[in-house]
Amino acid sequence: MEEGRRWEDMQVDCLVNIFRRLGLDDLTVSVPFVCTCWWRASLDPVCWRVLNLRSLDFRTWSQFSRSFGSRYRLKTLSFSAFLRLVVHRSHGSASELIFPLSSGASVHDLAYVSINCPRLRTLALPDKLMLEDDLRIPELIGRWKDLEQLELETKPTSFLETVAAIGHNCTRFARLKVRGLIGKEDASVIAMCLPELKQLELSGSYLTKDELAVIVSGCRKLERLTATDCLGFQADEELLRLASGIHSFEHEGSKLLSDNGYETDESEQQSGFFYW
């Protein structure tokens, strides 16, 4: 920059263009405390369209929690309160929301987001929710009409209803990530309700060749199918031929047998030989 010119003298549009590329830690703990000009620029909703909460450590003793508490004079950092802060600053413009894997997020947080982030296109849910919260996922998912991508770190109890809600309400939906036991009903509902699906990630799941065949046959527009490190199937010639129309089919590490030498099938999983 020219000699004598200061960062705080930059045009607001330029500052916003820079700040929108920063993480939530910088936007909440660093940038607002540099000067009044930076604080005002950081409040532009454009800076809060991508809400990646998974990159933050909400544990009481973490550097981020201690820094946030010090800046805002708080004894403890509440996840729900922080979520409401960043959602409020987005002013309804958030397009991507990624929950931490384990954050203590509740259905009340999801309901708040469903009302105040109506334009979400990408959503990644926490890995574990209470059963009563899990059962409300289909209802909440149906509110995001523009949803294009959903990541489920573990398959919820309400998976069938969730996929049906996506198929009924989310006309632009194109990518699903889920991990868990993918049974016959699961494969069938994916094929029936998400025929326009372009990307499906099932890595780390249990499913057989039959379930994969149902999905591939029903989701004719799949461009990428990722099923690495799965149990229950091995990519033989028949399966590879069936998936030959998919641009990218990743299956490395998937096998029929567990490390203990057991042949894993659905009844065996349910009887306790195979654990999630």
C-alpha positions as CSV (number, residue, x, y, z in Angstrom):
1,M,0.0,0.0,0.0
2,E,1.1,3.6,-0.5
3,E,3.3,5.1,2.2
4,G,1.2,6.6,5.0
5,R,-2.0,4.8,4.0
6,R,-3.6,2.7,6.8
7,W,-5.5,-0.6,6.6
8,E,-8.5,0.9,8.3
9,D,-8.8,3.4,5.5
10,M,-9.6,0.7,3.0
11,Q,-13.0,0.8,1.3
12,V,-15.6,-1.2,3.1
13,D,-16.3,-3.4,0.0
14,C,-12.6,-4.4,-0.1
15,L,-12.6,-5.2,3.6
16,V,-15.8,-7.3,3.2
17,N,-14.2,-9.2,0.3
18,I,-11.3,-10.1,2.5
19,F,-13.3,-10.9,5.7
20,R,-15.7,-13.2,3.9
21,R,-12.8,-15.6,3.4
22,L,-12.0,-15.8,7.1
23,G,-13.1,-18.4,9.6
24,L,-15.6,-17.8,12.4
25,D,-12.8,-17.6,15.0
26,D,-11.2,-14.6,13.2
27,L,-14.6,-13.0,12.6
28,T,-15.6,-13.1,16.2
29,V,-12.4,-12.9,18.2
30,S,-9.9,-11.0,16.1
31,V,-11.2,-8.7,13.3
32,P,-13.9,-6.8,15.3
33,F,-11.4,-5.6,17.9
34,V,-8.9,-4.1,15.5
35,C,-10.7,-0.8,14.8
36,T,-14.3,0.5,14.4
37,C,-14.0,0.4,10.6
38,W,-13.1,-3.3,10.6
39,W,-15.8,-4.1,13.1
40,R,-18.5,-2.5,10.9
41,A,-17.2,-4.2,7.8
42,S,-17.2,-7.6,9.6
43,L,-20.9,-7.2,10.3
44,D,-21.8,-7.4,6.6
45,P,-24.0,-10.5,6.1
46,V,-21.7,-11.5,3.2
47,C,-19.1,-12.4,5.8
48,W,-21.4,-14.9,7.5
49,R,-22.7,-17.0,4.6
50,V,-20.5,-19.9,5.4
51,L,-20.9,-21.0,9.0
52,N,-18.3,-23.7,9.6
53,L,-18.6,-24.5,13.3
54,R,-16.7,-27.8,13.0
55,S,-13.4,-25.9,12.7
56,L,-13.9,-24.5,16.2
57,D,-13.2,-26.2,19.6
58,F,-16.0,-25.4,22.1
59,R,-14.4,-27.2,25.0
60,T,-14.0,-25.0,28.0
61,W,-10.3,-25.2,28.1
62,S,-9.7,-24.7,24.4
63,Q,-7.8,-21.6,23.1
64,F,-10.8,-20.5,21.2
65,S,-13.2,-20.7,24.1
66,R,-10.8,-18.9,26.4
67,S,-10.1,-16.2,23.8
68,F,-13.8,-15.7,23.1
69,G,-14.7,-15.5,26.8
70,S,-12.0,-13.0,27.4
71,R,-13.0,-10.8,24.5
72,Y,-16.7,-10.8,25.4
73,R,-16.2,-11.0,29.2
74,L,-17.9,-14.4,29.6
75,K,-17.2,-17.1,32.2
76,T,-18.1,-19.9,29.8
77,L,-18.8,-20.2,26.1
78,S,-22.2,-21.7,25.3
79,F,-22.5,-23.5,21.9
80,S,-26.1,-22.5,21.5
81,A,-25.4,-18.8,22.3
82,F,-22.5,-18.8,19.8
83,L,-24.7,-20.4,17.2
84,R,-27.3,-17.7,17.6
85,L,-24.7,-15.0,17.4
86,V,-23.3,-16.1,14.0
87,V,-26.8,-17.0,12.6
88,H,-28.0,-13.5,13.7
89,R,-25.1,-11.8,11.9
90,S,-25.9,-13.7,8.7
91,H,-29.3,-12.0,8.6
92,G,-30.8,-15.0,6.8
93,S,-28.2,-15.2,4.1
94,A,-26.2,-18.3,5.4
95,S,-25.9,-20.9,2.6
96,E,-23.6,-23.4,4.4
97,L,-23.8,-24.6,8.0
98,I,-21.5,-27.3,9.4
99,F,-22.2,-28.4,13.0
100,P,-19.4,-29.7,15.1
101,L,-19.3,-33.5,15.3
102,S,-19.9,-33.4,19.1
103,S,-21.2,-30.1,20.4
104,G,-24.2,-30.7,22.5
105,A,-26.4,-29.4,19.8
106,S,-30.1,-30.0,20.3
107,V,-33.3,-30.0,18.3
108,H,-33.9,-26.5,19.6
109,D,-30.7,-25.4,17.8
110,L,-31.8,-27.1,14.6
111,A,-35.2,-25.6,14.8
112,Y,-33.7,-22.1,15.3
113,V,-31.5,-22.6,12.3
114,S,-34.4,-23.9,10.2
115,I,-36.3,-20.6,10.8
116,N,-33.4,-18.2,10.6
117,C,-31.3,-19.8,7.8
118,P,-34.0,-20.4,5.2
119,R,-31.5,-20.3,2.3
120,L,-29.2,-23.2,3.3
121,R,-27.8,-25.2,0.5
122,T,-25.3,-27.2,2.5
123,L,-25.9,-28.8,5.9
124,A,-23.7,-31.1,8.0
125,L,-25.3,-32.4,11.1
126,P,-23.6,-33.5,14.4
127,D,-22.8,-37.2,14.7
128,K,-25.1,-37.9,17.6
129,L,-28.5,-36.5,18.6
130,M,-30.9,-37.5,21.3
131,L,-33.6,-39.9,20.0
132,E,-36.3,-37.3,20.4
133,D,-34.2,-34.8,18.5
134,D,-33.3,-37.4,15.8
135,L,-37.0,-38.0,15.1
136,R,-37.6,-34.4,14.2
137,I,-34.9,-34.3,11.5
138,P,-37.3,-35.0,8.6
139,E,-39.7,-32.2,9.7
140,L,-36.8,-29.7,9.9
141,I,-35.1,-30.8,6.7
142,G,-38.3,-30.2,4.8
143,R,-38.1,-26.5,5.5
144,W,-34.9,-26.0,3.5
145,K,-36.3,-25.9,0.0
146,D,-32.9,-24.9,-1.5
147,L,-30.9,-27.7,0.2
148,E,-28.4,-29.3,-2.2
149,Q,-26.1,-31.2,0.1
150,L,-26.6,-33.1,3.4
151,E,-23.9,-34.8,5.5
152,L,-25.0,-37.3,8.2
153,E,-22.0,-38.6,10.1
154,T,-24.1,-41.4,11.5
155,K,-27.4,-42.8,10.0
156,P,-30.3,-41.4,12.1
157,T,-33.2,-43.5,13.3
158,S,-35.4,-41.4,11.0
159,F,-33.3,-41.9,7.9
160,L,-36.1,-43.3,5.8
161,E,-38.3,-40.3,6.6
162,T,-35.4,-37.9,6.2
163,V,-34.7,-39.1,2.6
164,A,-38.4,-39.0,1.8
165,A,-38.6,-35.4,3.1
166,I,-35.6,-34.4,0.9
167,G,-37.2,-36.0,-2.2
168,H,-40.5,-34.3,-1.6
169,N,-39.2,-30.8,-0.7
170,C,-35.6,-30.2,-2.0
171,T,-35.8,-30.1,-5.7
172,R,-32.1,-29.1,-6.1
173,F,-30.7,-31.8,-3.9
174,A,-27.6,-33.4,-5.4
175,R,-25.3,-34.8,-2.7
176,L,-25.8,-37.1,0.3
177,K,-23.2,-38.4,2.8
178,V,-24.2,-41.0,5.4
179,R,-22.4,-43.7,7.4
180,G,-24.1,-46.7,9.1
181,L,-26.0,-49.9,8.3
182,I,-27.5,-49.4,4.9
183,G,-30.2,-52.0,4.6
184,K,-32.7,-52.9,1.9
185,E,-35.2,-50.3,2.9
186,D,-32.5,-47.6,3.0
187,A,-31.2,-48.5,-0.4
188,S,-34.8,-48.5,-1.8
189,V,-35.7,-45.1,-0.4
190,I,-32.5,-43.6,-1.8
191,A,-33.2,-45.0,-5.2
192,M,-36.9,-44.1,-5.2
193,C,-36.8,-40.6,-3.6
194,L,-33.5,-39.3,-4.9
195,P,-33.3,-40.3,-8.6
196,E,-31.5,-37.0,-9.4
197,L,-28.7,-37.6,-6.9
198,K,-25.3,-36.9,-8.4
199,Q,-22.9,-37.7,-5.4
200,L,-23.3,-40.3,-2.7
201,E,-20.8,-41.1,0.0
202,L,-21.2,-44.2,2.0
203,S,-17.7,-44.7,3.3
204,G,-17.3,-46.7,6.5
205,S,-20.8,-48.2,6.1
206,Y,-22.1,-51.8,6.2
207,L,-24.0,-52.7,3.0
208,T,-24.0,-55.6,0.6
209,K,-23.7,-55.8,-3.2
210,D,-27.5,-56.1,-3.4
211,E,-28.0,-52.7,-1.7
212,L,-25.4,-51.1,-4.0
213,A,-27.1,-52.5,-7.0
214,V,-30.5,-51.1,-6.0
215,I,-28.9,-47.6,-5.5
216,V,-27.0,-47.6,-8.7
217,S,-30.0,-48.8,-10.7
218,G,-32.3,-46.2,-9.2
219,C,-29.9,-43.2,-9.2
220,R,-29.1,-43.1,-12.9
221,K,-27.6,-39.6,-12.7
222,L,-24.9,-40.5,-10.2
223,E,-21.5,-39.0,-11.1
224,R,-19.6,-40.0,-8.0
225,L,-20.2,-43.0,-5.7
226,T,-17.8,-43.3,-2.7
227,A,-18.0,-46.5,-0.7
228,T,-14.5,-47.0,0.7
229,D,-13.7,-49.0,3.8
230,C,-17.1,-50.6,3.9
231,L,-18.0,-54.1,5.0
232,G,-20.4,-56.4,3.3
233,F,-19.3,-56.2,-0.3
234,Q,-16.4,-56.5,-2.6
235,A,-16.3,-54.8,-5.9
236,D,-16.4,-57.8,-8.3
237,E,-16.8,-57.7,-12.1
238,E,-20.6,-57.8,-11.9
239,L,-20.7,-54.7,-9.6
240,L,-18.1,-52.8,-11.6
241,R,-20.0,-53.5,-14.8
242,L,-23.2,-52.2,-13.1
243,A,-21.4,-49.0,-12.0
244,S,-19.6,-48.5,-15.2
245,G,-21.7,-45.5,-16.1
246,I,-20.6,-43.6,-13.0
247,H,-17.7,-41.3,-13.6
248,S,-16.1,-42.0,-10.3
249,F,-16.7,-45.2,-8.2
250,E,-14.4,-45.4,-5.2
251,H,-14.5,-48.7,-3.3
252,E,-10.9,-49.1,-2.0
253,G,-10.7,-50.9,1.4
254,S,-14.2,-52.4,1.2
255,K,-14.4,-56.1,1.9
256,L,-16.8,-59.0,2.6
257,L,-15.0,-60.1,5.8
258,S,-14.3,-58.4,9.0
259,D,-10.8,-58.3,10.4
260,N,-11.7,-61.2,12.7
261,G,-12.6,-63.3,9.6
262,Y,-16.3,-63.3,10.1
263,E,-18.4,-63.0,7.0
264,T,-20.6,-60.0,7.7
265,D,-24.2,-59.9,6.7
266,E,-27.2,-58.0,8.0
267,S,-28.3,-60.8,10.4
268,E,-24.8,-61.0,11.8
269,Q,-24.6,-57.3,12.3
270,Q,-27.9,-57.3,14.2
271,S,-26.8,-60.3,16.4
272,G,-23.8,-58.4,17.6
273,F,-20.8,-59.7,15.6
274,F,-20.4,-56.3,14.0
275,Y,-20.4,-53.0,15.9
276,W,-20.8,-49.4,15.0
